[in-house]
């Protein structure tokens, strides 16, 4: 972890970049960045099979659907 306020990029799956929480690291699920804000994916180590859910979540965030709140740190 480099900066307490900036999540570190982990890897990209299905065109989605996943990030590590800057304070809690691997003790919490990985994050995705949508419109400049970071969101919890509920997955600790998502693989290709999990990405359909993650992509659906990203699309919900983009249209304001669902109950997704940005992660605060």
C-alpha positions in Angstrom: 0.0 0.0 0.0 1.6 3.2 -1.1 -0.8 6.1 -0.2 -3.4 6.0 2.5 -5.9 7.8 0.3 -5.3 6.0 -3.0 -6.1 2.3 -3.6 -3.4 0.3 -5.3 -4.2 -1.3 -8.7 -4.2 -5.1 -8.4 -5.1 -6.5 -11.8 -7.6 -6.3 -14.6 -10.2 -9.0 -15.4 -12.7 -8.7 -18.3 -11.6 -5.1 -18.8 -12.3 -4.2 -15.2 -9.4 -3.0 -13.0 -9.6 -4.1 -9.4 -8.0 -2.2 -6.6 -6.8 -3.0 -3.0 -8.3 -0.9 -0.2 -5.7 1.6 0.9 -6.2 1.1 4.6 -7.4 -2.5 5.1 -5.6 -4.1 2.2 -6.5 -7.7 1.6 -8.6 -8.0 4.7 -11.6 -6.6 2.8 -13.1 -7.2 -0.6 -11.4 -5.6 -3.6 -12.7 -2.3 -5.1 -13.7 -1.1 -8.5 -13.5 2.5 -9.6 -16.6 4.0 -11.3 -16.8 7.7 -12.2 -13.9 8.6 -9.9 -15.2 6.8 -6.8 -14.3 3.4 -5.4 -16.9 0.7 -4.6 -16.7 -2.6 -2.7 -17.2 -5.6 -5.0 -18.0 -8.2 -2.2 -15.2 -10.4 -3.7 -11.8 -10.9 -2.2 -10.2 -12.4 -5.3 -12.7 -12.3 -8.2 -11.9 -14.5 -11.2 -13.5 -14.6 -14.7 -16.6 -16.4 -13.3 -17.3 -13.6 -10.8 -16.9 -10.7 -13.3 -20.5 -10.9 -14.7 -21.7 -9.9 -11.2 -19.1 -7.2 -10.9 -19.9 -5.8 -14.4 -23.6 -5.8 -13.6 -22.8 -3.9 -10.4 -20.8 -1.3 -12.3 -23.6 -0.8 -14.8 -26.1 -0.3 -11.9 -23.8 2.3 -10.4 -23.5 4.2 -13.7 -27.3 4.5 -14.0 -28.0 5.1 -10.3 -29.7 1.8 -9.7 -29.2 -0.5 -6.7 -28.0 0.5 -3.3 -24.3 1.0 -3.9 -22.4 3.5 -1.8 -18.8 4.6 -2.5 -16.2 3.4 0.0 -14.8 6.1 2.3 -11.2 6.2 3.4 
